Amino acid sequence: MQPKSLSLIMLLILSSLLVSSCFKKDLSVAKLKSKYTNGESQFTMIEGMNVHYRDEGNERAPCILFLHDTGSSLHSYEKWADTLKLSYRVLRLDLPGFGLTGPHPSRDYSMKMYRDFLDIFLADMGAKKCYVVGTGLGGRLAWELTLAYPKRVRRMVLIGAMGFPLDKKHQTPLEKIAKGSSTSKLYFKKFTPKKAIKRTVYQNHSDEKSVTKEQIDRQSDLLRRKGNRKAFIDRMAQEDYNRTRRLRDIEIPVLLAWGTDDKIVPIDHASYFHKLFPNSKVKMYPKMGHLISEEKNGKPIIDLMDFLDYRK
């Protein structure tokens, strides 16, 4: 065999080994359940999805519904739930397309699907009315739910909420790959580099040093839940109509909570919302990022409890 031919074969073998070593296969739901559920975890079948949720606290107390952001899960509110369940009924869930719940059978990730799904979920839980707390995408779902089903919501807390147009510079590394070319999308579905996941998690926090390995591993593992990477791409391709003009119709009290170092939804957006909501107030938190529910600073939960106090 000629040296050149041998070199080419060796190169092909090395390339094949490199590709196979980088390939990130889907993780089974059973394996993920063993790691990311606990004694409070439950599942309910809604629209063909086995929805993962936790229902904690006193079922007779006022209900709080937590809605997580894109690529996240109910775990992002762990600290707050531990505190609030002492006085409230606390509902958390993995939204369609994320966490253990996984993809929607119809691949529909429109605002209409999400708000209708949440109405069904609340009915299934026997929660006629609740306080709603949402971050990022969850924040948008909170006000979309309120517009569509106003009798469902008592008060809202919007944390770095989405709704107004965002520049591409605010997209996370994962979002940029998922919204790229067909080759980029294939790369996202098959390889999903850990580096991009780390940078995405870092972007959601004000201080990279505060990010734990557990947070990075959780986002990586749940993204690799069977069907979630395809769902992520489908969600990124979904066209969301701008309905912010209707925010004036929401008359319930609204708390707008923003970290001044939010790299996902700029703090300017808090003022955009504040100008439209008839009954809102703004709380800004210096040196805090997008996911303030995961930060060590305890001021946001104190303000949230004060705002939601049903005895007032």
TIZAFI-873180 format. One line per 5 residues: number of its first residue (from 1); for each residue x, y, z of C-alpha. Coordinates in steps of 0.1 Angstrom, whole numbers, plus 2048, in hexadecimal, padded with zeros to 3 digits. Layout:
N
NUM) X Y Z | ...;
END
This chain:
312
1) 800 800 800 | 80C 822 7F7 | 816 83A 814 | 7FD 854 807 | 7E0 83A 807;
6) 7EA 82F 82A | 7EA 853 836 | 7C8 859 827 | 7BA 83A 838 | 7C9 844 859;
11) 7BA 867 856 | 798 859 84E | 79A 841 86C | 7A5 85E 883 | 789 874 875;
16) 76F 859 87B | 77B 854 89F | 77A 879 8A5 | 757 87C 898 | 74B 85E 8AC;
21) 75B 86B 8CC | 749 88C 8C8 | 728 87D 8BF | 70F 883 8DB | 6F3 86A 8DA;
26) 6D0 870 8EA | 6CC 866 90E | 6AF 850 918 | 692 85E 92D | 697 841 945;
31) 6BB 84A 94B | 6B3 86F 94F | 696 868 967 | 6AE 856 97E | 6C3 875 980;
36) 6AB 892 97E | 68C 887 990 | 686 885 9B6 | 66A 87C 9CD | 656 89B 9C3;
41) 658 893 99E | 638 889 98D | 62C 884 969 | 60B 88A 958 | 601 883 934;
46) 5F7 8A3 920 | 5F5 8A5 8FA | 609 885 8F6 | 625 891 90D | 62E 882 92E;
51) 633 8A3 940 | 64C 8A5 95D | 641 8BB 979 | 644 8C0 99F | 627 8CA 9B5;
56) 634 8D5 9D8 | 627 8E7 9F7 | 604 8EA A04 | 5EA 8E2 9E9 | 5D1 8F8 9FB;
61) 5E9 916 9FA | 5EA 930 9DD | 5FC 920 9BF | 61C 92D 9AE | 624 920 98B;
66) 649 922 981 | 651 923 95B | 675 91E 951 | 689 92C 934 | 694 91E 913;
71) 6AB 8FF 917 | 6A5 8FE 93C | 68E 8E9 953 | 67A 8EA 973 | 69C 8E6 986;
76) 6A4 90B 980 | 68C 914 99C | 698 8FB 9B5 | 6A4 914 9CF | 685 92A 9CD;
81) 66D 90C 9CE | 67D 900 9EE | 676 921 9FF | 653 928 9F0 | 644 905 9F6;
86) 643 90E A1B | 627 927 A14 | 61A 91F 9F1 | 611 903 9DA | 62E 903 9C2;
91) 62A 8F4 99E | 647 8F0 987 | 64A 8DD 966 | 660 8D5 949 | 650 8E8 92C;
96) 64A 8D6 90B | 66B 8D2 8F7 | 680 8D3 917 | 68B 8BF 935 | 67C 89D 93B;
101) 65B 8A6 92A | 66B 8A6 908 | 65E 8AF 8E6 | 63A 8B7 8DC | 62D 89C 8C4;
106) 622 8B6 8AB | 643 8CA 8AD | 62E 8E8 8B5 | 640 901 8CB | 62B 920 8C5;
111) 61F 937 8E0 | 5FB 92B 8DA | 606 907 8E0 | 618 910 900 | 5FD 926 90F;
116) 5E2 90C 907 | 5F8 8F0 915 | 5FC 904 935 | 5D7 909 938 | 5D2 8E3 935;
121) 5EE 8DD 94E | 5DF 8F4 968 | 5BD 8E4 963 | 5CD 8C2 967 | 5DD 8CD 988;
126) 5BC 8DB 995 | 5CC 8FE 997 | 5B1 916 98D | 5C6 935 993 | 5EA 93B 99B;
131) 607 953 99D | 61F 94E 97F | 644 953 980 | 657 950 95F | 67B 955 953;
136) 684 95E 92F | 66D 948 919 | 65A 93F 939 | 654 964 93F | 645 967 91C;
141) 62F 949 922 | 624 959 943 | 616 978 932 | 609 964 914 | 5F6 94D 92C;
146) 5E8 96C 93D | 5DC 97B 91D | 5CB 95B 911 | 5BE 950 933 | 5BC 96E 949;
151) 5A8 95C 964 | 5C5 944 969 | 5DE 95E 977 | 5DE 972 997 | 5FF 984 993;
156) 61E 980 97D | 644 981 984 | 657 985 964 | 67D 97F 966 | 691 98A 947;
161) 671 983 934 | 670 980 90E | 657 991 8F7 | 669 9AE 8E6 | 681 9A9 8C9;
166) 6A5 99F 8D3 | 6C6 9A4 8C0 | 6D8 985 8B4 | 6F5 98E 8CC | 6DF 984 8E9;
171) 6DA 960 8DB | 6EC 945 8EE | 706 92F 8DD | 6ED 912 8DC | 6D2 929 8CC;
176) 6EA 935 8B1 | 6F3 911 8A7 | 6CE 906 8A8 | 6C4 923 892 | 6E0 91F 879;
181) 6E4 90D 858 | 6D8 8E9 852 | 6FB 8DD 859 | 6FC 8F1 879 | 6DB 8E2 884;
186) 6E8 8BF 87C | 706 8C7 891 | 6F0 8D2 8AE | 6DB 8B2 8AD | 6F8 89A 8AA;
191) 715 8A9 8BD | 708 8C6 8D3 | 72B 8D2 8DF | 72F 8D4 905 | 742 8F4 900;
196) 723 905 8F1 | 70E 8F8 90E | 727 906 927 | 728 928 916 | 701 929 915;
201) 6FF 922 93A | 71A 93C 941 | 706 956 92C | 6E8 950 943 | 6FC 959 962;
206) 70D 979 96D | 72C 968 97A | 73B 949 968 | 74C 93F 988 | 72A 93A 999;
211) 720 920 97F | 722 8FC 98B | 72B 8DC 979 | 708 8CF 983 | 6F7 8EC 971;
216) 70B 8E5 951 | 706 8BF 952 | 6E0 8C4 958 | 6DC 8DA 93A | 6F1 8C3 925;
221) 6DF 8A3 930 | 6BC 8B0 92D | 6C4 8BF 90A | 6CE 89C 900 | 6AD 88D 90B;
226) 69F 87A 8ED | 68E 894 8D6 | 698 8B3 8E9 | 6B3 8BF 8D1 | 69C 8BD 8B4;
231) 681 8CF 8C9 | 69B 8EA 8D1 | 6A1 8F0 8AC | 67B 8F0 8A5 | 675 909 8C1;
236) 690 920 8B2 | 67F 91E 890 | 65D 927 89F | 651 94A 895 | 644 95D 8B3;
241) 62D 979 8AB | 632 99A 8BE | 614 99D 8D5 | 623 9B6 8ED | 60A 9D1 8E3;
246) 5F0 9BD 8F6 | 604 9BF 917 | 5EE 9DD 920 | 5D1 9C5 924 | 5E2 9B4 942;
251) 5D6 9C6 961 | 5E2 9AE 97C | 601 9B9 990 | 622 9B0 97F | 645 9AF 98E;
256) 661 9B4 974 | 681 9A5 983 | 6A1 9AA 970 | 6C6 9A4 976 | 6DA 9C2 96A;
261) 6F3 9AA 95A | 6D9 997 946 | 6EB 98C 926 | 6CC 97B 917 | 6B1 995 91B;
266) 6BF 9B8 920 | 6B4 9CC 93E | 6A5 9E6 927 | 689 9CE 920 | 67D 9D2 944;
271) 674 9F6 93C | 662 9EB 91C | 64B 9D4 930 | 647 9EE 94B | 63A A08 933;
276) 61F 9F1 926 | 612 9DF 945 | 5F8 9F5 957 | 602 9E6 979 | 627 9DD 97B;
281) 647 9E4 98F | 66B 9DD 987 | 686 9CE 99D | 6AA 9CE 991 | 6C5 9B9 99F;
286) 6E9 9C5 99B | 703 9AC 991 | 6E9 991 98A | 6E3 980 968 | 6C6 970 956;
291) 6BF 952 96C | 6BB 965 98D | 6A9 947 99C | 6CA 934 99B | 6DF 950 9A9;
296) 6EB 950 9CE | 6DD 972 9D5 | 6BE 96F 9EA | 6AF 991 9E3 | 699 987 9C5;
301) 686 96B 9D9 | 680 984 9F5 | 671 99D 9DC | 65D 982 9CB | 64E 976 9EC;
306) 645 99A 9F5 | 634 99F 9D4 | 621 97F 9D4 | 616 981 9F9 | 5F1 977 9F6;
311) 5E9 986 A18 | 5EE 9A9 A0C;
END
